[in-house]
Amino acid sequence: MKNMLLRAIQHKEKMELIYLDKNNLASQRVVQVYKINDDKIMAYCYTKRAIRTFKLDNILSVGPVRKRMGA
């Protein structure tokens, strides 16, 4: 997962996360990753329209943003 996030930083790609928050609620986020530390990432969250910190342990899945058909 870290390699995919590092590649997203290098290529300035938006990523799609499934993230588990502190209340154990899963949410889908579209983010632009800026920085990766040992246990978290800093990213602009397009869903919340703000820079957010995400714990790596709480990221359930990550992948490139899928293009929608006809968009």
Buried (B, 14 or more C-beta within 10 A) or exposed (E): EEEEBEEBBEEEBBBBBBBBEEEEEEEEBBBBBEEBEEEBBBBBBBEEEEEBEBBBEBBEEBEEBEEEEEE
